[in-house]
């Protein structure tokens, strides 16, 4: 699958949503990670999403029990909706 960030274009909000979890987990190559970082610095909406995911991961790491299954289901559904573009991304004025 060819993804346009390899052609030197800026990442869109949708591009970032598709790789955000890998970025937060340190799984992206250096070039792509730099491009995601640049987008997150310029796009308030995506930056807030990233911060939210970081806080969720931090809370889960520090919790003593298992998270409620309904909460996990909602988080997975939200991430899937973002990745598949079912949640509108406001790219106007974000630098994306």
Helices and strands as residue ranges (DSSP letters): G 4-7, H 13-24, H 30-42, H 44-62, H 69-83
